[in-house]
């Protein structure tokens, strides 16, 4: 499964909405992976790449910020 979003112009209201969603979801995915939620949440890997798609800019920035050893999504 993948969450896909349009590549909204940075600074636009829609970009900010998607960026806020990314921050809220990614910051709390550990809670969703707890035993009280559906076990499928344990399979979620936020760093997984989908062939032919790029991470949304704020998604990549969040990943870089939380894991500085793997900057820009390069393994």
N, CA, C, O and CB atoms as a CASP TS submission, in Angstrom:
PFRMAT TS
TARGET T0000
AUTHOR 0000-0000-0000
METHOD Language model
MODEL 1
PARENT N/A
ATOM      1  N   UNK     1       0.837  -1.166   0.000  1.00  0.00           N
ATOM      2  CA  UNK     1       0.000   0.000   0.000  1.00  0.00           C
ATOM      3  C   UNK     1       0.885   1.233   0.000  1.00  0.00           C
ATOM      4  O   UNK     1       1.956   1.241   0.607  1.00  0.00           O
ATOM      5  CB  UNK     1      -0.954  -0.004   1.202  1.00  0.00           C
ATOM      6  N   UNK     2       0.443   2.245  -0.666  1.00  0.00           N
ATOM      7  CA  UNK     2       1.164   3.515  -0.708  1.00  0.00           C
ATOM      8  C   UNK     2       0.160   4.656  -0.606  1.00  0.00           C
ATOM      9  O   UNK     2      -0.970   4.550  -1.084  1.00  0.00           O
ATOM     10  CB  UNK     2       2.014   3.639  -2.009  1.00  0.00           C
ATOM     11  N   UNK     3       0.583   5.734   0.017  1.00  0.00           N
ATOM     12  CA  UNK     3      -0.214   6.952   0.041  1.00  0.00           C
ATOM     13  C   UNK     3       0.391   7.867  -1.008  1.00  0.00           C
ATOM     14  O   UNK     3       1.583   8.172  -0.952  1.00  0.00           O
ATOM     15  CB  UNK     3      -0.235   7.627   1.477  1.00  0.00           C
ATOM     16  N   UNK     4      -0.409   8.304  -1.956  1.00  0.00           N
ATOM     17  CA  UNK     4       0.073   9.113  -3.064  1.00  0.00           C
ATOM     18  C   UNK     4      -0.615  10.472  -3.023  1.00  0.00           C
ATOM     19  O   UNK     4      -1.821  10.558  -2.794  1.00  0.00           O
ATOM     20  CB  UNK     4      -0.178   8.406  -4.422  1.00  0.00           C
ATOM     21  N   UNK     5       0.160  11.532  -3.245  1.00  0.00           N
ATOM     22  CA  UNK     5      -0.388  12.892  -3.252  1.00  0.00           C
ATOM     23  C   UNK     5       0.127  13.636  -4.470  1.00  0.00           C
ATOM     24  O   UNK     5       1.197  13.325  -4.992  1.00  0.00           O
ATOM     25  CB  UNK     5      -0.016  13.654  -1.952  1.00  0.00           C
ATOM     26  N   UNK     6      -0.632  14.609  -4.915  1.00  0.00           N
ATOM     27  CA  UNK     6      -0.168  15.465  -5.999  1.00  0.00           C
ATOM     28  C   UNK     6       1.054  16.245  -5.535  1.00  0.00           C
ATOM     29  O   UNK     6       1.247  16.470  -4.341  1.00  0.00           O
ATOM     30  CB  UNK     6      -1.289  16.428  -6.467  1.00  0.00           C
ATOM     31  N   UNK     7       1.856  16.643  -6.475  1.00  0.00           N
ATOM     32  CA  UNK     7       3.054  17.417  -6.173  1.00  0.00           C
ATOM     33  C   UNK     7       2.666  18.891  -6.119  1.00  0.00           C
ATOM     34  O   UNK     7       2.956  19.654  -7.040  1.00  0.00           O
ATOM     35  CB  UNK     7       4.179  17.165  -7.234  1.00  0.00           C
ATOM     36  N   UNK     8       2.006  19.280  -5.029  1.00  0.00           N
ATOM     37  CA  UNK     8       1.531  20.653  -4.887  1.00  0.00           C
ATOM     38  C   UNK     8       2.693  21.619  -4.784  1.00  0.00           C
ATOM     39  O   UNK     8       3.771  21.263  -4.307  1.00  0.00           O
ATOM     40  CB  UNK     8       0.630  20.785  -3.663  1.00  0.00           C
ATOM     41  N   UNK     9       2.473  22.827  -5.228  1.00  0.00           N
ATOM     42  CA  UNK     9       3.497  23.875  -5.178  1.00  0.00           C
ATOM     43  C   UNK     9       3.818  24.193  -3.719  1.00  0.00           C
ATOM     44  O   UNK     9       2.913  24.498  -2.942  1.00  0.00           O
ATOM     45  CB  UNK     9       3.024  25.160  -5.931  1.00  0.00           C
ATOM     46  N   UNK    10       5.111  24.124  -3.334  1.00  0.00           N
ATOM     47  CA  UNK    10       5.482  24.484  -1.957  1.00  0.00           C
ATOM     48  C   UNK    10       4.971  25.886  -1.619  1.00  0.00           C
ATOM     49  O   UNK    10       5.078  26.815  -2.419  1.00  0.00           O
ATOM     50  CB  UNK    10       7.022  24.413  -1.768  1.00  0.00           C
ATOM     51  N   UNK    11       4.422  26.009  -0.432  1.00  0.00           N
ATOM     52  CA  UNK    11       3.873  27.283   0.006  1.00  0.00           C
ATOM     53  C   UNK    11       2.379  27.425  -0.246  1.00  0.00           C
ATOM     54  O   UNK    11       1.735  28.310   0.318  1.00  0.00           O
ATOM     55  CB  UNK    11       4.593  28.392  -0.674  1.00  0.00           C
ATOM     56  N   UNK    12       1.819  26.553  -1.095  1.00  0.00           N
ATOM     57  CA  UNK    12       0.384  26.638  -1.373  1.00  0.00           C
ATOM     58  C   UNK    12      -0.405  26.037  -0.205  1.00  0.00           C
ATOM     59  O   UNK    12       0.133  25.230   0.552  1.00  0.00           O
ATOM     60  CB  UNK    12       0.036  25.908  -2.703  1.00  0.00           C
ATOM     61  N   UNK    13      -1.666  26.421  -0.056  1.00  0.00           N
ATOM     62  CA  UNK    13      -2.485  25.858   1.017  1.00  0.00           C
ATOM     63  C   UNK    13      -2.587  24.331   0.958  1.00  0.00           C
ATOM     64  O   UNK    13      -2.562  23.667   1.995  1.00  0.00           O
ATOM     65  CB  UNK    13      -3.869  26.457   0.963  1.00  0.00           C
ATOM     66  N   UNK    14      -2.702  23.780  -0.234  1.00  0.00           N
ATOM     67  CA  UNK    14      -2.809  22.314  -0.353  1.00  0.00           C
ATOM     68  C   UNK    14      -1.494  21.630   0.027  1.00  0.00           C
ATOM     69  O   UNK    14      -1.504  20.568   0.650  1.00  0.00           O
ATOM     70  CB  UNK    14      -3.210  21.919  -1.792  1.00  0.00           C
ATOM     71  N   UNK    15      -0.383  22.225  -0.341  1.00  0.00           N
ATOM     72  CA  UNK    15       0.920  21.682   0.063  1.00  0.00           C
ATOM     73  C   UNK    15       0.988  21.629   1.586  1.00  0.00           C
ATOM     74  O   UNK    15       1.404  20.622   2.159  1.00  0.00           O
ATOM     75  CB  UNK    15       2.093  22.544  -0.512  1.00  0.00           C
ATOM     76  N   UNK    16       0.576  22.722   2.244  1.00  0.00           N
ATOM     77  CA  UNK    16       0.627  22.770   3.705  1.00  0.00           C
ATOM     78  C   UNK    16      -0.293  21.727   4.341  1.00  0.00           C
ATOM     79  O   UNK    16       0.040  21.158   5.380  1.00  0.00           O
ATOM     80  CB  UNK    16       0.248  24.165   4.197  1.00  0.00           C
ATOM     81  N   UNK    17      -1.438  21.478   3.727  1.00  0.00           N
ATOM     82  CA  UNK    17      -2.345  20.446   4.253  1.00  0.00           C
ATOM     83  C   UNK    17      -1.712  19.063   4.175  1.00  0.00           C
ATOM     84  O   UNK    17      -1.772  18.291   5.132  1.00  0.00           O
ATOM     85  CB  UNK    17      -3.673  20.456   3.481  1.00  0.00           C
ATOM     86  N   UNK    18      -1.109  18.755   3.037  1.00  0.00           N
ATOM     87  CA  UNK    18      -0.471  17.444   2.887  1.00  0.00           C
ATOM     88  C   UNK    18       0.738  17.344   3.824  1.00  0.00           C
ATOM     89  O   UNK    18       0.960  16.299   4.437  1.00  0.00           O
ATOM     90  CB  UNK    18      -0.037  17.208   1.409  1.00  0.00           C
ATOM     91  N   UNK    19       1.516  18.420   3.937  1.00  0.00           N
ATOM     92  CA  UNK    19       2.672  18.418   4.833  1.00  0.00           C
ATOM     93  C   UNK    19       2.239  18.208   6.282  1.00  0.00           C
ATOM     94  O   UNK    19       2.899  17.488   7.031  1.00  0.00           O
ATOM     95  CB  UNK    19       3.454  19.733   4.699  1.00  0.00           C
ATOM     96  N   UNK    20       1.146  18.828   6.673  1.00  0.00           N
ATOM     97  CA  UNK    20       0.625  18.657   8.039  1.00  0.00           C
ATOM     98  C   UNK    20       0.169  17.214   8.254  1.00  0.00           C
ATOM     99  O   UNK    20       0.409  16.639   9.316  1.00  0.00           O
ATOM    100  CB  UNK    20      -0.553  19.636   8.306  1.00  0.00           C
ATOM    101  N   UNK    21      -0.491  16.622   7.242  1.00  0.00           N
ATOM    102  CA  UNK    21      -0.906  15.220   7.324  1.00  0.00           C
ATOM    103  C   UNK    21       0.305  14.309   7.478  1.00  0.00           C
ATOM    104  O   UNK    21       0.309  13.408   8.317  1.00  0.00           O
ATOM    105  CB  UNK    21      -1.715  14.822   6.076  1.00  0.00           C
ATOM    106  N   UNK    22       1.331  14.546   6.668  1.00  0.00           N
ATOM    107  CA  UNK    22       2.559  13.750   6.748  1.00  0.00           C
ATOM    108  C   UNK    22       3.140  13.823   8.158  1.00  0.00           C
ATOM    109  O   UNK    22       3.474  12.797   8.751  1.00  0.00           O
ATOM    110  CB  UNK    22       3.601  14.240   5.709  1.00  0.00           C
ATOM    111  N   UNK    23       3.258  15.028   8.689  1.00  0.00           N
ATOM    112  CA  UNK    23       3.831  15.195  10.022  1.00  0.00           C
ATOM    113  C   UNK    23       2.992  14.483  11.084  1.00  0.00           C
ATOM    114  O   UNK    23       3.536  13.797  11.949  1.00  0.00           O
ATOM    115  CB  UNK    23       3.954  16.681  10.362  1.00  0.00           C
ATOM    116  N   UNK    24       1.689  14.644  11.021  1.00  0.00           N
ATOM    117  CA  UNK    24       0.807  14.014  12.020  1.00  0.00           C
ATOM    118  C   UNK    24       0.870  12.485  11.931  1.00  0.00           C
ATOM    119  O   UNK    24       1.011  11.809  12.951  1.00  0.00           O
ATOM    120  CB  UNK    24      -0.652  14.491  11.828  1.00  0.00           C
ATOM    121  N   UNK    25       0.768  11.946  10.723  1.00  0.00           N
ATOM    122  CA  UNK    25       0.788  10.494  10.556  1.00  0.00           C
ATOM    123  C   UNK    25       2.152   9.910  10.915  1.00  0.00           C
ATOM    124  O   UNK    25       2.239   8.965  11.699  1.00  0.00           O
ATOM    125  CB  UNK    25       0.421  10.122   9.120  1.00  0.00           C
ATOM    126  N   UNK    26       3.206  10.467  10.348  1.00  0.00           N
ATOM    127  CA  UNK    26       4.534   9.908  10.562  1.00  0.00           C
ATOM    128  C   UNK    26       4.976  10.032  12.018  1.00  0.00           C
ATOM    129  O   UNK    26       5.670   9.155  12.532  1.00  0.00           O
ATOM    130  CB  UNK    26       5.539  10.594   9.657  1.00  0.00           C
ATOM    131  N   UNK    27       4.582  11.106  12.678  1.00  0.00           N
ATOM    132  CA  UNK    27       4.967  11.301  14.078  1.00  0.00           C
ATOM    133  C   UNK    27       4.249  10.340  15.017  1.00  0.00           C
ATOM    134  O   UNK    27       4.676  10.137  16.153  1.00  0.00           O
ATOM    135  CB  UNK    27       4.684  12.728  14.501  1.00  0.00           C
ATOM    136  N   UNK    28       3.159   9.753  14.540  1.00  0.00           N
ATOM    137  CA  UNK    28       2.357   8.885  15.403  1.00  0.00           C
ATOM    138  C   UNK    28       2.256   7.441  14.923  1.00  0.00           C
ATOM    139  O   UNK    28       1.527   6.643  15.512  1.00  0.00           O
ATOM    140  CB  UNK    28       0.987   9.448  15.530  1.00  0.00           C
ATOM    141  N   UNK    29       2.972   7.103  13.870  1.00  0.00           N
ATOM    142  CA  UNK    29       2.854   5.745  13.323  1.00  0.00           C
ATOM    143  C   UNK    29       3.250   4.701  14.365  1.00  0.00           C
ATOM    144  O   UNK    29       2.730   3.586  14.336  1.00  0.00           O
ATOM    145  CB  UNK    29       3.730   5.592  12.064  1.00  0.00           C
ATOM    146  N   UNK    30       4.151   5.031  15.279  1.00  0.00           N
ATOM    147  CA  UNK    30       4.531   4.074  16.325  1.00  0.00           C
ATOM    148  C   UNK    30       3.336   3.721  17.208  1.00  0.00           C
ATOM    149  O   UNK    30       3.231   2.589  17.681  1.00  0.00           O
ATOM    150  CB  UNK    30       5.669   4.645  17.186  1.00  0.00           C
ATOM    151  N   UNK    31       2.445   4.668  17.432  1.00  0.00           N
ATOM    152  CA  UNK    31       1.237   4.392  18.221  1.00  0.00           C
ATOM    153  C   UNK    31       0.294   3.476  17.450  1.00  0.00           C
ATOM    154  O   UNK    31      -0.337   2.599  18.040  1.00  0.00           O
ATOM    155  CB  UNK    31       0.515   5.706  18.593  1.00  0.00           C
ATOM    156  N   UNK    32       0.193   3.674  16.134  1.00  0.00           N
ATOM    157  CA  UNK    32      -0.646   2.811  15.315  1.00  0.00           C
ATOM    158  C   UNK    32      -0.091   1.397  15.233  1.00  0.00           C
ATOM    159  O   UNK    32      -0.837   0.443  15.011  1.00  0.00           O
ATOM    160  CB  UNK    32      -0.789   3.391  13.924  1.00  0.00           C
ATOM    161  N   UNK    33       1.211   1.263  15.412  1.00  0.00           N
ATOM    162  CA  UNK    33       1.848  -0.053  15.367  1.00  0.00           C
ATOM    163  C   UNK    33       1.761  -0.780  16.705  1.00  0.00           C
ATOM    164  O   UNK    33       2.232  -1.912  16.822  1.00  0.00           O
ATOM    165  CB  UNK    33       3.303   0.088  14.955  1.00  0.00           C
ATOM    166  N   UNK    34       1.169  -0.150  17.711  1.00  0.00           N
ATOM    167  CA  UNK    34       0.982  -0.782  19.011  1.00  0.00           C
ATOM    168  C   UNK    34      -0.030  -1.922  18.885  1.00  0.00           C
ATOM    169  O   UNK    34      -0.794  -1.980  17.922  1.00  0.00           O
ATOM    170  CB  UNK    34       0.514   0.256  20.066  1.00  0.00           C
ATOM    171  N   UNK    35      -0.026  -2.796  19.836  1.00  0.00           N
ATOM    172  CA  UNK    35      -0.863  -3.994  19.762  1.00  0.00           C
ATOM    173  C   UNK    35      -2.362  -3.712  19.772  1.00  0.00           C
ATOM    174  O   UNK    35      -3.144  -4.584  19.391  1.00  0.00           O
ATOM    175  CB  UNK    35      -0.532  -4.895  20.898  1.00  0.00           C
ATOM    176  N   UNK    36      -2.783  -2.533  20.192  1.00  0.00           N
ATOM    177  CA  UNK    36      -4.218  -2.247  20.259  1.00  0.00           C
ATOM    178  C   UNK    36      -4.819  -1.877  18.897  1.00  0.00           C
ATOM    179  O   UNK    36      -6.035  -1.724  18.788  1.00  0.00           O
ATOM    180  CB  UNK    36      -4.467  -1.123  21.242  1.00  0.00           C
ATOM    181  N   UNK    37      -3.997  -1.734  17.875  1.00  0.00           N
ATOM    182  CA  UNK    37      -4.489  -1.410  16.536  1.00  0.00           C
ATOM    183  C   UNK    37      -4.322  -2.608  15.617  1.00  0.00           C
ATOM    184  O   UNK    37      -3.731  -3.618  15.999  1.00  0.00           O
ATOM    185  CB  UNK    37      -3.749  -0.185  15.961  1.00  0.00           C
ATOM    186  N   UNK    38      -4.838  -2.494  14.422  1.00  0.00           N
ATOM    187  CA  UNK    38      -4.760  -3.573  13.445  1.00  0.00           C
ATOM    188  C   UNK    38      -3.315  -4.004  13.245  1.00  0.00           C
ATOM    189  O   UNK    38      -2.440  -3.156  13.073  1.00  0.00           O
ATOM    190  CB  UNK    38      -5.378  -3.140  12.109  1.00  0.00           C
ATOM    191  N   UNK    39      -3.050  -5.299  13.264  1.00  0.00           N
ATOM    192  CA  UNK    39      -1.674  -5.804  13.111  1.00  0.00           C
ATOM    193  C   UNK    39      -0.989  -5.388  11.811  1.00  0.00           C
ATOM    194  O   UNK    39       0.240  -5.381  11.743  1.00  0.00           O
ATOM    195  CB  UNK    39      -1.682  -7.296  13.192  1.00  0.00           C
ATOM    196  N   UNK    40      -1.757  -5.042  10.784  1.00  0.00           N
ATOM    197  CA  UNK    40      -1.167  -4.623   9.505  1.00  0.00           C
ATOM    198  C   UNK    40      -0.330  -3.354   9.660  1.00  0.00           C
ATOM    199  O   UNK    40       0.583  -3.121   8.867  1.00  0.00           O
ATOM    200  CB  UNK    40      -2.269  -4.395   8.462  1.00  0.00           C
ATOM    201  N   UNK    41      -0.629  -2.524  10.675  1.00  0.00           N
ATOM    202  CA  UNK    41       0.166  -1.312  10.894  1.00  0.00           C
ATOM    203  C   UNK    41       1.623  -1.655  11.185  1.00  0.00           C
ATOM    204  O   UNK    41       2.511  -0.843  10.926  1.00  0.00           O
ATOM    205  CB  UNK    41      -0.420  -0.490  12.048  1.00  0.00           C
ATOM    206  N   UNK    42       1.880  -2.843  11.717  1.00  0.00           N
ATOM    207  CA  UNK    42       3.257  -3.251  12.028  1.00  0.00           C
ATOM    208  C   UNK    42       4.087  -3.439  10.761  1.00  0.00           C
ATOM    209  O   UNK    42       5.317  -3.426  10.814  1.00  0.00           O
ATOM    210  CB  UNK    42       3.255  -4.549  12.843  1.00  0.00           C
ATOM    211  N   UNK    43       3.413  -3.615   9.616  1.00  0.00           N
ATOM    212  CA  UNK    43       4.104  -3.800   8.338  1.00  0.00           C
ATOM    213  C   UNK    43       4.495  -2.477   7.678  1.00  0.00           C
ATOM    214  O   UNK    43       5.208  -2.476   6.675  1.00  0.00           O
ATOM    215  CB  UNK    43       3.229  -4.595   7.393  1.00  0.00           C
ATOM    216  N   UNK    44       4.043  -1.368   8.224  1.00  0.00           N
ATOM    217  CA  UNK    44       4.306  -0.059   7.625  1.00  0.00           C
ATOM    218  C   UNK    44       5.778   0.303   7.756  1.00  0.00           C
ATOM    219  O   UNK    44       6.348   0.263   8.846  1.00  0.00           O
ATOM    220  CB  UNK    44       3.433   1.022   8.281  1.00  0.00           C
ATOM    221  N   UNK    45       6.384   0.658   6.625  1.00  0.00           N
ATOM    222  CA  UNK    45       7.765   1.124   6.590  1.00  0.00           C
ATOM    223  C   UNK    45       7.752   2.468   5.865  1.00  0.00           C
ATOM    224  O   UNK    45       7.552   2.533   4.652  1.00  0.00           O
ATOM    225  CB  UNK    45       8.727   0.078   5.877  1.00  0.00           C
ATOM    226  N   UNK    46       7.967   3.532   6.628  1.00  0.00           N
ATOM    227  CA  UNK    46       7.858   4.878   6.068  1.00  0.00           C
ATOM    228  C   UNK    46       8.933   5.201   5.041  1.00  0.00           C
ATOM    229  O   UNK    46       8.758   6.126   4.248  1.00  0.00           O
ATOM    230  CB  UNK    46       7.915   5.883   7.168  1.00  0.00           C
ATOM    231  N   UNK    47      10.023   4.476   5.033  1.00  0.00           N
ATOM    232  CA  UNK    47      11.125   4.775   4.117  1.00  0.00           C
ATOM    233  C   UNK    47      11.052   4.007   2.802  1.00  0.00           C
ATOM    234  O   UNK    47      11.891   4.211   1.924  1.00  0.00           O
ATOM    235  CB  UNK    47      12.430   4.478   4.789  1.00  0.00           C
ATOM    236  N   UNK    48      10.075   3.135   2.652  1.00  0.00           N
ATOM    237  CA  UNK    48       9.949   2.347   1.432  1.00  0.00           C
ATOM    238  C   UNK    48       9.746   3.254   0.222  1.00  0.00           C
ATOM    239  O   UNK    48       8.961   4.202   0.260  1.00  0.00           O
ATOM    240  CB  UNK    48       8.786   1.353   1.552  1.00  0.00           C
ATOM    241  N   UNK    49      10.462   2.948  -0.837  1.00  0.00           N
ATOM    242  CA  UNK    49      10.343   3.702  -2.094  1.00  0.00           C
ATOM    243  C   UNK    49       9.461   2.901  -3.052  1.00  0.00           C
ATOM    244  O   UNK    49       9.468   1.670  -3.035  1.00  0.00           O
ATOM    245  CB  UNK    49      11.760   3.984  -2.734  1.00  0.00           C
ATOM    246  N   UNK    50       8.706   3.611  -3.882  1.00  0.00           N
ATOM    247  CA  UNK    50       7.882   2.988  -4.913  1.00  0.00           C
ATOM    248  C   UNK    50       8.517   3.339  -6.249  1.00  0.00           C
ATOM    249  O   UNK    50       8.737   4.511  -6.555  1.00  0.00           O
ATOM    250  CB  UNK    50       6.375   3.470  -4.839  1.00  0.00           C
ATOM    251  N   UNK    51       8.808   2.324  -7.033  1.00  0.00           N
ATOM    252  CA  UNK    51       9.454   2.534  -8.330  1.00  0.00           C
ATOM    253  C   UNK    51       8.650   3.516  -9.180  1.00  0.00           C
ATOM    254  O   UNK    51       7.441   3.362  -9.348  1.00  0.00           O
ATOM    255  CB  UNK    51       9.617   1.195  -9.076  1.00  0.00           C
ATOM    256  N   UNK    52       9.327   4.510  -9.704  1.00  0.00           N
ATOM    257  CA  UNK    52       8.705   5.489 -10.576  1.00  0.00           C
ATOM    258  C   UNK    52       8.087   6.678  -9.859  1.00  0.00           C
ATOM    259  O   UNK    52       7.614   7.611 -10.507  1.00  0.00           O
ATOM    260  CB  UNK    52       7.671   4.828 -11.381  1.00  0.00           C
ATOM    261  N   UNK    53       8.085   6.660  -8.529  1.00  0.00           N
ATOM    262  CA  UNK    53       7.521   7.767  -7.763  1.00  0.00           C
ATOM    263  C   UNK    53       8.577   8.365  -6.849  1.00  0.00           C
ATOM    264  O   UNK    53       9.486   7.674  -6.388  1.00  0.00           O
ATOM    265  CB  UNK    53       6.308   7.301  -6.944  1.00  0.00           C
ATOM    266  N   UNK    54       8.445   9.653  -6.595  1.00  0.00           N
ATOM    267  CA  UNK    54       9.335  10.332  -5.658  1.00  0.00           C
ATOM    268  C   UNK    54       8.569  10.645  -4.390  1.00  0.00           C
ATOM    269  O   UNK    54       7.348  10.802  -4.422  1.00  0.00           O
ATOM    270  CB  UNK    54       9.923  11.625  -6.278  1.00  0.00           C
ATOM    271  N   UNK    55       9.273  10.738  -3.274  1.00  0.00           N
ATOM    272  CA  UNK    55       8.632  11.170  -2.039  1.00  0.00           C
ATOM    273  C   UNK    55       8.170  12.609  -2.189  1.00  0.00           C
ATOM    274  O   UNK    55       8.852  13.425  -2.809  1.00  0.00           O
ATOM    275  CB  UNK    55       9.592  11.027  -0.834  1.00  0.00           C
ATOM    276  N   UNK    56       7.016  12.920  -1.625  1.00  0.00           N
ATOM    277  CA  UNK    56       6.548  14.294  -1.525  1.00  0.00           C
ATOM    278  C   UNK    56       7.628  15.072  -0.766  1.00  0.00           C
ATOM    279  O   UNK    56       8.235  14.531   0.158  1.00  0.00           O
ATOM    280  CB  UNK    56       5.137  14.384  -0.802  1.00  0.00           C
ATOM    281  N   UNK    57       7.871  16.304  -1.133  1.00  0.00           N
ATOM    282  CA  UNK    57       8.988  17.071  -0.557  1.00  0.00           C
ATOM    283  C   UNK    57       8.969  17.075   0.966  1.00  0.00           C
ATOM    284  O   UNK    57      10.000  16.830   1.592  1.00  0.00           O
ATOM    285  CB  UNK    57       8.954  18.501  -1.064  1.00  0.00           C
ATOM    286  N   UNK    58       7.819  17.349   1.573  1.00  0.00           N
ATOM    287  CA  UNK    58       7.778  17.397   3.037  1.00  0.00           C
ATOM    288  C   UNK    58       7.971  16.010   3.651  1.00  0.00           C
ATOM    289  O   UNK    58       8.457  15.893   4.776  1.00  0.00           O
ATOM    290  CB  UNK    58       6.450  17.993   3.508  1.00  0.00           C
ATOM    291  N   UNK    59       7.593  14.962   2.919  1.00  0.00           N
ATOM    292  CA  UNK    59       7.844  13.599   3.396  1.00  0.00           C
ATOM    293  C   UNK    59       9.338  13.344   3.459  1.00  0.00           C
ATOM    294  O   UNK    59       9.842  12.843   4.464  1.00  0.00           O
ATOM    295  CB  UNK    59       7.157  12.556   2.483  1.00  0.00           C
ATOM    296  N   UNK    60      10.054  13.685   2.393  1.00  0.00           N
ATOM    297  CA  UNK    60      11.500  13.479   2.384  1.00  0.00           C
ATOM    298  C   UNK    60      12.180  14.324   3.457  1.00  0.00           C
ATOM    299  O   UNK    60      13.114  13.865   4.114  1.00  0.00           O
ATOM    300  CB  UNK    60      12.080  13.813   1.005  1.00  0.00           C
ATOM    301  N   UNK    61      11.715  15.544   3.631  1.00  0.00           N
ATOM    302  CA  UNK    61      12.288  16.405   4.674  1.00  0.00           C
ATOM    303  C   UNK    61      12.061  15.798   6.056  1.00  0.00           C
ATOM    304  O   UNK    61      12.956  15.837   6.900  1.00  0.00           O
ATOM    305  CB  UNK    61      11.673  17.821   4.607  1.00  0.00           C
ATOM    306  N   UNK    62      10.874  15.239   6.298  1.00  0.00           N
ATOM    307  CA  UNK    62      10.590  14.599   7.584  1.00  0.00           C
ATOM    308  C   UNK    62      11.510  13.404   7.789  1.00  0.00           C
ATOM    309  O   UNK    62      12.076  13.231   8.869  1.00  0.00           O
ATOM    310  CB  UNK    62       9.112  14.158   7.662  1.00  0.00           C
ATOM    311  N   UNK    63      11.660  12.580   6.757  1.00  0.00           N
ATOM    312  CA  UNK    63      12.540  11.405   6.864  1.00  0.00           C
ATOM    313  C   UNK    63      13.990  11.819   7.117  1.00  0.00           C
ATOM    314  O   UNK    63      14.675  11.210   7.939  1.00  0.00           O
ATOM    315  CB  UNK    63      12.453  10.552   5.583  1.00  0.00           C
ATOM    316  N   UNK    64      14.462  12.856   6.411  1.00  0.00           N
ATOM    317  CA  UNK    64      15.831  13.341   6.604  1.00  0.00           C
ATOM    318  C   UNK    64      16.018  13.896   8.013  1.00  0.00           C
ATOM    319  O   UNK    64      17.059  13.683   8.633  1.00  0.00           O
ATOM    320  CB  UNK    64      16.171  14.418   5.563  1.00  0.00           C
ATOM    321  N   UNK    65      15.016  14.603   8.513  1.00  0.00           N
ATOM    322  CA  UNK    65      15.094  15.210   9.836  1.00  0.00           C
ATOM    323  C   UNK    65      15.123  14.149  10.941  1.00  0.00           C
ATOM    324  O   UNK    65      15.844  14.299  11.927  1.00  0.00           O
ATOM    325  CB  UNK    65      13.914  16.156  10.048  1.00  0.00           C
ATOM    326  N   UNK    66      14.339  13.078  10.776  1.00  0.00           N
ATOM    327  CA  UNK    66      14.264  12.052  11.811  1.00  0.00           C
ATOM    328  C   UNK    66      15.351  10.990  11.687  1.00  0.00           C
ATOM    329  O   UNK    66      15.589  10.238  12.632  1.00  0.00           O
ATOM    330  CB  UNK    66      12.919  11.392  11.770  1.00  0.00           C
ATOM    331  N   UNK    67      16.013  10.920  10.536  1.00  0.00           N
ATOM    332  CA  UNK    67      17.076   9.944  10.331  1.00  0.00           C
ATOM    333  C   UNK    67      18.198  10.595   9.545  1.00  0.00           C
ATOM    334  O   UNK    67      18.354  10.321   8.355  1.00  0.00           O
ATOM    335  CB  UNK    67      16.548   8.686   9.598  1.00  0.00           C
ATOM    336  N   UNK    68      18.989  11.457  10.189  1.00  0.00           N
ATOM    337  CA  UNK    68      20.025  12.200   9.467  1.00  0.00           C
ATOM    338  C   UNK    68      21.116  11.342   8.838  1.00  0.00           C
ATOM    339  O   UNK    68      21.869  11.840   8.001  1.00  0.00           O
ATOM    340  CB  UNK    68      20.658  13.165  10.389  1.00  0.00           C
ATOM    341  N   UNK    69      21.226  10.067   9.212  1.00  0.00           N
ATOM    342  CA  UNK    69      22.249   9.209   8.613  1.00  0.00           C
ATOM    343  C   UNK    69      21.887   8.752   7.207  1.00  0.00           C
ATOM    344  O   UNK    69      22.753   8.292   6.463  1.00  0.00           O
ATOM    345  CB  UNK    69      22.483   8.004   9.486  1.00  0.00           C
ATOM    346  N   UNK    70      20.611   8.875   6.835  1.00  0.00           N
ATOM    347  CA  UNK    70      20.165   8.484   5.495  1.00  0.00           C
ATOM    348  C   UNK    70      19.531   9.678   4.802  1.00  0.00           C
ATOM    349  O   UNK    70      18.336   9.659   4.509  1.00  0.00           O
ATOM    350  CB  UNK    70      19.164   7.300   5.563  1.00  0.00           C
ATOM    351  N   UNK    71      20.304  10.703   4.539  1.00  0.00           N
ATOM    352  CA  UNK    71      19.814  11.932   3.916  1.00  0.00           C
ATOM    353  C   UNK    71      19.298  11.657   2.503  1.00  0.00           C
ATOM    354  O   UNK    71      19.822  10.805   1.787  1.00  0.00           O
ATOM    355  CB  UNK    71      20.926  12.994   3.877  1.00  0.00           C
ATOM    356  N   UNK    72      18.263  12.397   2.126  1.00  0.00           N
ATOM    357  CA  UNK    72      17.682  12.391   0.770  1.00  0.00           C
ATOM    358  C   UNK    72      17.162  11.023   0.336  1.00  0.00           C
ATOM    359  O   UNK    72      17.010  10.777  -0.861  1.00  0.00           O
ATOM    360  CB  UNK    72      18.713  12.864  -0.227  1.00  0.00           C
ATOM    361  N   UNK    73      16.890  10.143   1.273  1.00  0.00           N
ATOM    362  CA  UNK    73      16.278   8.862   0.931  1.00  0.00           C
ATOM    363  C   UNK    73      17.185   7.876   0.257  1.00  0.00           C
ATOM    364  O   UNK    73      16.710   6.859  -0.249  1.00  0.00           O
ATOM    365  CB  UNK    73      15.132   9.088   0.072  1.00  0.00           C
ATOM    366  N   UNK    74      18.478   8.133   0.227  1.00  0.00           N
ATOM    367  CA  UNK    74      19.405   7.185  -0.389  1.00  0.00           C
ATOM    368  C   UNK    74      19.843   6.163   0.659  1.00  0.00           C
ATOM    369  O   UNK    74      20.305   6.537   1.738  1.00  0.00           O
ATOM    370  CB  UNK    74      20.642   7.922  -0.995  1.00  0.00           C
ATOM    371  N   UNK    75      19.698   4.873   0.343  1.00  0.00           N
ATOM    372  CA  UNK    75      20.067   3.829   1.307  1.00  0.00           C
ATOM    373  C   UNK    75      21.543   3.792   1.604  1.00  0.00           C
ATOM    374  O   UNK    75      21.993   2.965   2.397  1.00  0.00           O
ATOM    375  CB  UNK    75      19.639   2.491   0.805  1.00  0.00           C
TER
END
